[in-house]
Amino acid sequence: MEHFFALATPLEIRMMLRGFIPIVMILIIGIFIGRWDNSKHQQTLNKLTDYIFLPCLAFSAIHKHAFDPVEIFSIGAAVLMIMVGMTVVSFFTLRDKVRGCSGNLLASVYMSSGSLLPPLAFVLFGYEGLAKAIYFHLFVTIFYYTAGRWMVSGRADFKSFFKTPLFHLIILGIAARNFPFSLSDNIQELSWLLEKGIHLTAMGSLPLLIISFGYPLGLLKRSDANGGFVGGALRIVAGPLVALLVVCLYRMTGLTSMERGYDVLGYLDYRTTEALLLLGAAMPSSHRVICLAGDAGKAERGTILVSVTGAVITIPIVLLYILMYIFEE
């Protein structure tokens, strides 16, 4: 580990800290707010993020981003491979520690892609990274409503997914970007005002998403970690390793070309996609797993607590790896 950090240049370490420390500061604020409030408004905060702030952020990011079906396919296929890989690894590692095959297994597979990843991607890579993070989260959400629900209840829930505002705002953002409409001057002025309002809401959502992740963590206790060491370690260690295998596969098949040529922007676009795959896979477990699995045990809470605590170490390592080897000269 010391040898790895010794290889990083001071500039790479500063860039890593500039992206990581602001996220941690806001996360700590969320934890203290949750403790102070005793997490009494958890459902209200979830509804605000799920139905207003995250969808507005998705629209604001997507309608500024050039629509590329190949890029969307590559992110979706990568998420599928990461999730399937993590499910297989977690099942064979945790099969003697889970009830049936649900709670703790799902906590080690399902990452917090909708709260921590978009702000971190925006800080590091701007709107380009934010749009890719939104697509990443979209496919993780599809997994949540299909395989995730099936793990816990025995059946998928496609109907609930298609009712999510996130899905509709992403479709609307793609349409607004790629299908020009002939509108009157008054309607154009109104649409401009609506766009500005959505954009302002989206910018406010970035810190709120981090706070919403930290909010329920304030009630977790150190004793909760007893049953979650293995699952938490799998989430933050095995996740990035599986994603790294996917990145290597994409490079070998030429899907994310390593050739710079004269298309520097294209090269950076591929590298940003790879970085988002590694970052997304490195996110700690989502507290939504507790809502899905119910109050059936402590294992899920332990996995979440261990993964969040360990992510303070693993995410900086992943960030340094991205800066040192993904965006290599």
N, C-alpha and C positions, 0 to 999 in steps of 0.2 A: 504493500500500500504506500509506504514512504517513497519507494522507487517510482511509483506511478505519479505521485504529486511532484516529485523532483523533476520529472520530464516536462511538466507544464511550465510555460513561460510566465513571467509576472503579468503580462498583458492578458493571457488566457485566464489566469486566476482572477484578475480584476473583472473581466467580462462575466465570469461565472458568478462572482459575488454580487455584481450589479443586477443580475437577473434573479438571483436566489434570495438575497437578504430582504428586499421589499416584500416578497411573497410571505416569508416567515414572519415579518413584523406584523402584517395584516392578519395572518393566521393566529398569532398570539392574541391580538386584539379580539378576534372572534371567540377564542377560548375563554378569555376573561368575561366577555359579554355573556356567554352561555352560563358561566358560573354565577355571575351576578344576577342574571335573570332566571337562574335555575332551569334553563331551557324550556320555559313555559310556553314560548311562542314558536316552537319548532315547526309546527304544521303551517303556521302563517308564513314563516320565512321560506319554507319549501314551496308554498304556492306562489309567493312573489317571484322566486327565482325560476320556477318551472313554467309559469304561465305568463310572466311579463318580461323579466330582465334577461334571462338566457335566450328566449326567442327574439327579442329585440337585438341582442348582440349578434345572433346568428344572421338575421336579415342585414344588419349594418355591415357585417364582414363579407357575406356572400355576394351582395349586390355591388361591392367594390372589387370583387375578385373575378378574373376572367374564367369563364366556364370551360373546363377541360374534362370531357368524359373519361379519358385515359387516366388522368390524375385521380378522379373520383373512384374509378375501378381499382386502381393500384392501392389506394388507401383502404377501400372496403375489403379487398382481398387480403391485405396485410392484417387488418383487424381480425378478420375471420381466422387466419392462420395463427395469430397470437392467442386468440381466445381458445381455439381448439387445442393448441399446444399446451396452454396453461391448464386447461381442463384435464387433459391426459396426465400431465405431470402431477397436478394436485390430487387427482383421483388415486393414483398409485401410491402417492406419498401419504395421503390423509385418509385412506379408505378405512383404516381401523380407528379413526378419530372422529368421524362424522356420523350423524344420525341419518341412516339411509344413504343419502348422497346429496345433501342439500346445503344447510346453513354455512358451515365453516368452509366447505368446498367452494361455494359461490363467493364467499368473502375473499378467498385467495385468488379467484379468477377475475372478479368484477372490480375494475379500478375506478377511481374518482376522476373520470375524464371530463366531467362537465363543470367542475368547480375550480380545481387547481390548474388544469392544463391550459384553458383559454387565456387566463391572465399571464401565465408564465410564457406562453407562446407569443403573446402580444409584446411583452417586455423584451423578449429576445429577438423576435423576427418581424415585428410590426404586423400590418394587416395581412400580409402573405401567410405568415405563420398562424395568425388567428383564424383565417379561413380554413386552413388545413386542419387546425385543431377542432373546429366546428364539424367538419366532415368526419373526423376521427370519432368525435363524441356521438354523432348521428348513428354510426355503425355499431358503436358500443351499446347505444340505447336499443337498437334493433335486437342485439344479442340479449339484453336485459329482459325485454318483453317476450322473447321467444325461448331460447335455451335456459335463461335464468329463471323465468317463471315455471318452465317445465321441471327444472331441478327441484323446485320447492313444492309445487302444487300438482305436478304431473301433467300439465297442459300449457301450451303457449297462449299468448294473449295478443294476437295481431290487432284486434279491434281497438284496444287501448292505445297501442302505438300510433295508429292512424288518426287518433283523436288528439295526440299531443300537439300543442302549439308550435313546438320546435320543428316538427316535420313540415307543417304548413308554411311557417315563415321561411324555412330554407327553400322550399319550392317557389314561394313568392319572390325571394331574393334572386334566385336563378332566372325567373321570368322577367323581373324588372331589369336585370342586367343584359339579357340576350334577346328580348322581344320588344323592340321599340313600338310604342303605341302613339297614334295620332290623337293628340288631346288639345283642347282649347286652351287659351292663355290662362283663364281662371282655374281650370282643372290642373294645369301644370304648376301654377303658383301654390295651389292647395297641396298637391303631391310633394312639392319641394318643402313646404312647411312640415308635412307629416314625416318626410324623410329626416329633416333636422331634429324633430322631436324624438324619433326612434333612435337617431344617432346619439343624442344627449342621454337618453335612457340607457343605451348600450354602454357608453363610457362609464356611467354610474354603476353598471352591473359588474364591472371588473373587480373592484374591491369587495362588493357585496357577495359575489360568488365565493371568494376566499373566506369571508366572515361566516357564510352559511356552512362551509365545511368545518370551520373551527368551533362553531356554536355548540353542536352536541358533544364535542370532545371534552368540554369542561366537566361533564358529569361522569366521565370514565375514570375508574380508579386503577391504581397500580396492580391491585389484586386481580383485576379483570384480565391481565396479560398472561395469567398462568396457563390457560389453555390455548393460547394463540401464537406461540413462538414459531412453530413450524409453518403454519398458514401465513403468518405475517412475513416471515422470511421468504417464502415462496413468491409472494406478491411483489416484493420490491427487488428481489435478486433474480429469480427465475424469469420474471416478466421481461426485463431488459435483455436477458440472454436469449430468450426466444425471439424477441424483436430483432436482435442482432443477426440471428440466423436468417430471418426474413429479409433483412437488408442485404445480406450476402447473396441470398438467392436472387433478389431483384438485380443486383449488379452482375451476377453471372449470366442471367438471361437477357441482360441489356435493357430491362425495363426502366432502370434508372442509370442512364449512360454515364460513364466516368470521363468521356471525352469532352474537353473544354471547347476545342475548335474556336470559332469566332462567336459562338453563342454563349457568352458569359452568363447572361440572365437565365438561360435554360439550364446551365450547369448549377447555378445557385438554387434554382427551383427544385431540381432533383435532390440536392443536398438538404434543402429545408424539409422536403418530404421525409427523407430518411431520419432527420433529426426529430421530427414530430412523432414518428413511429417509436423511436427509442424513448423519448420523453413520455409519451402516452403510456407505454408499457411499464414505465418506472413509477407511475403514480400509485400512491397507497390505496388501500381498500376504501370503497365508498360506504358511508354510513347508511345509504339507502338499503343496504343488504339487511340491516336490522329491521327496517320497516317491512321488507319483503318476507324475512324469515320469522318475524314475530318475536315473542318472548320465550322461545323454546329452549334457550340456554345461553351460556356465557361465551361460548367459543367464538361467535362472530365478533363480539365486542373485544375479545382478546386479540383476534387477528387484526382488527382495525387499529387498536392501540399500538400493537407491535409494529405494524406496517407504517403508521404515521411517525412513530418515534424513530424507526430505522431509516425512514426516507430522508431525515435530516442529514444522514451520511451518504446514502446511496444516490440521491438526486444530484448533489454536487459532483459526485464521481461521474455520473452519466453526462452531466453538462460539460465537464472537462473532457471526457472522451469525445463528445460531439465537436468541441472546439479544436481538439488536437488531431482527430483522425477523420471525422466526417467532412469538415471544411478544410481539409489539408490542401496545402498549396501544390 
